[in-house]
Amino acid sequence: GYWFVSKGTAVVGSARDNQDYELNVNGITAANKLSYSCSNLKIDGLDDVEDISIVFNKFQLQPFENPVNPKKYIFTDSDACEVFMTVPLWMGLLTISLFLIILLLGLYMLWRVSPPDRFENPKGKALILTTVDE
């Protein structure tokens, strides 16, 4: 199963004047017995009137006790928000694939090189090429 955050509210203001903002927290979810972590989490507001967003660096959330040792307040293994196949990783794989294709094509061309079928016979008639000087 999975756990998820269903509602988020940000309270902005002072002790006398507070403003509540509803937040879009639909992406915060993880498998059971795992915490949720994100190195750079941006949460946008749901209100169209005012554009609000909150950015967390090194964010981690765990809504349950540690099942291994409940007396210790440490996070369990985390389900990270970062994607596995990032743009630099794709570019690296694409570059390596291109170089491998060029290398294999070059090796194929080298293996296809063969000696000529006929060689010049030293006992036969010599090949004479004439040149004209101008």
Contact map, one row per residue, 1 for C-alpha under 8 A:
11100000000000000000000000000011000000000000000000000000000000000000000000000000000000000000000000000000000000000000000000000000000000
11110000000000000000000000001111000000000000000000000000000000000000000000000000000000000000000000000000000000000000000000000000000000
11111000000000000000000000001111000000000000000000000000000000000000000000000000000000000000000000000000000000000000000000000000000000
01111100000000000000000001011100000000000000000000000000000000000000000000000000000000000000000000000000000000000000000000000000000000
00111111000000000000000011011000000000000000000000000000000000000000000000000000000000000000000000000000000000000000000000000000000000
00011111000000000000000011000000000000000000000000000000000000000000000000000000000000000000000000000000000000000000000000000000000000
00001111100000000000011110000000000000000000000000000000000000000000000000000000000000000000000000000000000000000000000000000000000000
00001111110000000000011110000000000000000000000000000000000000000000000000000000000000000000000000000000000000000000000000000000000000
00000011111000000001111000000000000000000000000000000000000000000000000000000000000000000000000000000000000000000000000000000000000000
00000001111100000001111000000000000000000000000000000000000000000000000000000000000000000000000000000000000000000000000000000000000000
00000000111110000111100000000000000000000000000000000000000000000000000000000000000000000000000000000000000000000000000000000000000000
00000000011111000111100000000000000000000000000000000000000000000000000000000000000000000000000000000000000000000000000000000000000000
00000000001111111110000000000000000000000000000000000000000000000000000000000000000000000000000000000000000000000000000000000000000000
00000000000111111100000000000000000000000000000000000000000000000000000000000000000000000000000000000000000000000000000000000000000000
00000000000011111100000000000000000000000000000000000000000000000000000000000000000000000000000000000000000000000000000000000000000000
00000000000011111100000000000000000000000000000000000000000000000000000000000000000000000000000000000000000000000000000000000000000000
00000000000011111110000000000000000000000000000000000000000000000000000000000000000000000000000000000000000000000000000000000000000000
00000000001111111111000000000000000000000000000000000000000000000000000000000000000000000000000000000000000000000000000000000000000000
00000000001110001111100000000000000000000000000000000000000000000000000000000000000000000000000000000000000000000000000000000000000000
00000000111100000111110000000000000000000000000000000000000000000000000000000000000000000000000000000000000000000000000000000000000000
00000000111100000011111000000000000000000000111000000000000000000000000000000000000000000000000000000000000000000000000000000000000000
00000011110000000001111100000000000000000000111000000000000000000000000000000000000000000000000000000000000000000000000000000000000000
00000011110000000000111110000000000000000011110000000000000000000000000000000000000000000000000000000000000000000000000000000000000000
00000011000000000000011111100000000000000011110000000000000000000000000000000000000000000000000000000000000000000000000000000000000000
00001111000000000000001111110000000000000010000000000000000000000000000000000000000000000000000000000000000000000000000000000000000000
00011100000000000000000111111000000000000000000000000000000000000000000000000000000000000000000000000000000000000000000000000000000000
00000000000000000000000111111000000000000000000000000000000000000000000000000000000000000000000000000000000000000000000000000000000000
00011000000000000000000011111100000100000000000000000000000000000000000000000000000000000000000000000000000000000000000000000000000000
01111000000000000000000001111110000100000000000000000000000000000000000000000000000000000000000000000000000000000000000000000000000000
01110000000000000000000000011111011100000000000000000000000000000000000000000010000000000000000000000000000000000000000000000000000000
11100000000000000000000000001111111000000000000000000000000000000000000000000010000000000000000000000000000000000000000000000000000000
11100000000000000000000000000111110000000000000000000000000000000000000000000000000000000000000000000000000000000000000000000000000000
00000000000000000000000000000011111000000000000000000000000000000010000000011000000000000000000000000000000000000000000000000000000000
00000000000000000000000000000111111100000000000000000000000001000000000000011110000000000000000000000000000000000000000000000000000000
00000000000000000000000000000110111110000000000000000000000111100000000000111110000000000000000000000000000000000000000000000000000000
00000000000000000000000000011100011111000000000000000000000111000000000000000111100000000000000000000000000000000000000000000000000000
00000000000000000000000000000000001111100000000000000000011110000000000000000111100000000000000000000000000000000000000000000000000000
00000000000000000000000000000000000111111000000000000000111100000000000000000001110000000000000000000000000000000000000000000000000000
00000000000000000000000000000000000011111000000000000001111000000000000000000000110000000000000000000000000000000000000000000000000000
00000000000000000000000000000000000001111100000000000011111000000000000000000000000000000000000000000000000000000000000000000000000000
00000000000000000000000000000000000001111110000000000011111000000000000000000000000000000000000000000000000000000000000000000000000000
00000000000000000000000000000000000000011111000000001111000000000000000000000000000000000000000000000000000000000000000000000000000000
00000000000000000000001110000000000000001111100000001110000000000000000000000000000000000000000000000000000000000000000000000000000000
00000000000000000000001100000000000000000111110000111100000000000000000000000000000000000000000000000000000000000000000000000000000000
00000000000000000000111100000000000000000011111100111000000000000000000000000000000000000000000000000000000000000000000000000000000000
00000000000000000000111100000000000000000001111100000000000000000000000000000000000000000000000000000000000000000000000000000000000000
00000000000000000000110000000000000000000000111111110000000000000000000000000000000000000000000000000000000000000000000000000000000000
00000000000000000000000000000000000000000000111111100000000000000000000000000000000000000000000000000000000000000000000000000000000000
00000000000000000000000000000000000000000000001111100000000000000000000000000000000000000000000000000000000000000000000000000000000000
00000000000000000000000000000000000000000000001111110000000000000000000000000000000000000000000000000000000000000000000000000000000000
00000000000000000000000000000000000000000001101111111000000000000000000000000000000000000000000000000000000000000000000000000000000000
00000000000000000000000000000000000000000001101001111100000000000000000000000000000000000000000000000000000000000000000000000000000000
00000000000000000000000000000000000000000111100000111110000000000000000000000000000000000000000000000000000000000000000000000000000000
00000000000000000000000000000000000000000111000000011111000000000000000000000000000000000000000000000000000000000000000000000000000000
00000000000000000000000000000000000000011110000000001111100000000000000000000000000000000000000000000000000000000000000000000000000000
00000000000000000000000000000000000000111100000000000111111000000000000000000000000000000000000000000000000000000000000000000000000000
00000000000000000000000000000000000001111000000000000011111000000000000000000000000000000000000000000000000000000000000000000000000000
00000000000000000000000000000000000011111000000000000001111100000000000000000000000000000000000000000000000000000000000000000000000000
00000000000000000000000000000000000011111000000000000001111110000000000000000000000000000000000000000000000000000000000000000000000000
00000000000000000000000000000000001111000000000000000000011111000000000000000000000000000000000000000000000000000000000000000000000000
00000000000000000000000000000000001110000000000000000000001111100000000000000000000000000000000000000000000000000000000000000000000000
00000000000000000000000000000000011100000000000000000000000111111000000000110000000000000000000000000000000000000000000000000000000000
00000000000000000000000000000000001000000000000000000000000011111000000000000000000000000000000000000000000000000000000000000000000000
00000000000000000000000000000000000000000000000000000000000001111100000000000000000000000000000000000000000000000000000000000000000000
00000000000000000000000000000000000000000000000000000000000001111110010010000000000000000000000000000000000000000000000000000000000000
00000000000000000000000000000000000000000000000000000000000000011111111111110000000000000000000000000000000000000000000000000000000000
00000000000000000000000000000000100000000000000000000000000000001111110000000000000000000000000000000000000000000000000000000000000000
00000000000000000000000000000000000000000000000000000000000000000111110000000000000000000000000000000000000000000000000000000000000000
00000000000000000000000000000000000000000000000000000000000000000111111100000000000000000000000000000000000000000000000000000000000000
00000000000000000000000000000000000000000000000000000000000000001111111110000000000000000000000000000000000000000000000000000000000000
00000000000000000000000000000000000000000000000000000000000000000100111110000000000000000000000000000000000000000000000000000000000000
00000000000000000000000000000000000000000000000000000000000000000100111111000000000000000000000000000000000000000000000000000000000000
00000000000000000000000000000000000000000000000000000000000000001100011111100000000000000000000000000000000000000000000000000000000000
00000000000000000000000000000000000000000000000000000000000000000100000111110000000000000000000000000000000000000000000000000000000000
00000000000000000000000000000000001000000000000000000000000001000100000011111100000000000000000000000000000000000000000000000000000000
00000000000000000000000000000000111000000000000000000000000001000100000001111100000000000000000000000000000000000000000000000000000000
00000000000000000000000000000000111000000000000000000000000000000000000000111110000000000000000000000000000000000000000000000000000000
00000000000000000000000000000000011110000000000000000000000000000000000000111111000000000000000000000000000000000000000000000000000000
00000000000000000000000000000110011110000000000000000000000000000000000000001111100000000000000000000000000000000000000000000000000000
00000000000000000000000000000000000111000000000000000000000000000000000000000111110000000000000000000000000000000000000000000000000000
00000000000000000000000000000000000111100000000000000000000000000000000000000011111000000000000000000000000000000000000000000000000000
00000000000000000000000000000000000001100000000000000000000000000000000000000001111100000000000000000000000000000000000000000000000000
00000000000000000000000000000000000000000000000000000000000000000000000000000000111111000000000000000000000000000000000000000000000000
00000000000000000000000000000000000000000000000000000000000000000000000000000000011111000000000000000000000000000000000000000000000000
00000000000000000000000000000000000000000000000000000000000000000000000000000000001111101100000000000000000000000000000000000000000000
00000000000000000000000000000000000000000000000000000000000000000000000000000000001111111100000000000000000000000000000000000000000000
00000000000000000000000000000000000000000000000000000000000000000000000000000000000011111110000000000000000000000000000000000000000000
00000000000000000000000000000000000000000000000000000000000000000000000000000000000001111111000000000000000000000000000000000000000000
00000000000000000000000000000000000000000000000000000000000000000000000000000000000011111111100000000000000000000000000000000000000000
00000000000000000000000000000000000000000000000000000000000000000000000000000000000011111111110000000000000000000000000000000000000000
00000000000000000000000000000000000000000000000000000000000000000000000000000000000000111111111000000000000000000000000000000000000000
00000000000000000000000000000000000000000000000000000000000000000000000000000000000000011111111100000000000000000000000000000000000000
00000000000000000000000000000000000000000000000000000000000000000000000000000000000000001111111110000000000000000000000000000000000000
00000000000000000000000000000000000000000000000000000000000000000000000000000000000000000111111111000000000000000000000000000000000000
00000000000000000000000000000000000000000000000000000000000000000000000000000000000000000011111111100000000000000000000000000000000000
00000000000000000000000000000000000000000000000000000000000000000000000000000000000000000001111111110000000000000000000000000000000000
00000000000000000000000000000000000000000000000000000000000000000000000000000000000000000000111111111000000000000000000000000000000000
00000000000000000000000000000000000000000000000000000000000000000000000000000000000000000000011111111100000000000000000000000000000000
00000000000000000000000000000000000000000000000000000000000000000000000000000000000000000000001111111110000000000000000000000000000000
00000000000000000000000000000000000000000000000000000000000000000000000000000000000000000000000111111111000000000000000000000000000000
00000000000000000000000000000000000000000000000000000000000000000000000000000000000000000000000011111111100000000000000000000000000000
00000000000000000000000000000000000000000000000000000000000000000000000000000000000000000000000001111111110000000000000000000000000000
00000000000000000000000000000000000000000000000000000000000000000000000000000000000000000000000000111111111000000000000000000000000000
00000000000000000000000000000000000000000000000000000000000000000000000000000000000000000000000000011111111100000000000000000000000000
00000000000000000000000000000000000000000000000000000000000000000000000000000000000000000000000000001111111110000000000000000000000000
00000000000000000000000000000000000000000000000000000000000000000000000000000000000000000000000000000111111111000000000000000000000000
00000000000000000000000000000000000000000000000000000000000000000000000000000000000000000000000000000011111111100000000000000000000000
00000000000000000000000000000000000000000000000000000000000000000000000000000000000000000000000000000001111111110000000000000000000000
00000000000000000000000000000000000000000000000000000000000000000000000000000000000000000000000000000000111111111000000000000000000000
00000000000000000000000000000000000000000000000000000000000000000000000000000000000000000000000000000000011111111000000000000000000000
00000000000000000000000000000000000000000000000000000000000000000000000000000000000000000000000000000000001111111100000000000000000000
00000000000000000000000000000000000000000000000000000000000000000000000000000000000000000000000000000000000111111100000000000000000000
00000000000000000000000000000000000000000000000000000000000000000000000000000000000000000000000000000000000011111110000000000000000000
00000000000000000000000000000000000000000000000000000000000000000000000000000000000000000000000000000000000000111111000000000000000000
00000000000000000000000000000000000000000000000000000000000000000000000000000000000000000000000000000000000000001111100000000000000000
00000000000000000000000000000000000000000000000000000000000000000000000000000000000000000000000000000000000000000111111000000000000000
00000000000000000000000000000000000000000000000000000000000000000000000000000000000000000000000000000000000000000011111000000000000000
00000000000000000000000000000000000000000000000000000000000000000000000000000000000000000000000000000000000000000001111100000000000000
00000000000000000000000000000000000000000000000000000000000000000000000000000000000000000000000000000000000000000001111110000000000000
00000000000000000000000000000000000000000000000000000000000000000000000000000000000000000000000000000000000000000000011111000000000000
00000000000000000000000000000000000000000000000000000000000000000000000000000000000000000000000000000000000000000000001111111000000000
00000000000000000000000000000000000000000000000000000000000000000000000000000000000000000000000000000000000000000000000111111100000000
00000000000000000000000000000000000000000000000000000000000000000000000000000000000000000000000000000000000000000000000011111000000000
00000000000000000000000000000000000000000000000000000000000000000000000000000000000000000000000000000000000000000000000011111100000000
00000000000000000000000000000000000000000000000000000000000000000000000000000000000000000000000000000000000000000000000011111110000000
00000000000000000000000000000000000000000000000000000000000000000000000000000000000000000000000000000000000000000000000001011111000000
00000000000000000000000000000000000000000000000000000000000000000000000000000000000000000000000000000000000000000000000000001111100000
00000000000000000000000000000000000000000000000000000000000000000000000000000000000000000000000000000000000000000000000000000111110000
00000000000000000000000000000000000000000000000000000000000000000000000000000000000000000000000000000000000000000000000000000011111000
00000000000000000000000000000000000000000000000000000000000000000000000000000000000000000000000000000000000000000000000000000001111100
00000000000000000000000000000000000000000000000000000000000000000000000000000000000000000000000000000000000000000000000000000000111110
00000000000000000000000000000000000000000000000000000000000000000000000000000000000000000000000000000000000000000000000000000000011111
00000000000000000000000000000000000000000000000000000000000000000000000000000000000000000000000000000000000000000000000000000000001111
00000000000000000000000000000000000000000000000000000000000000000000000000000000000000000000000000000000000000000000000000000000000111
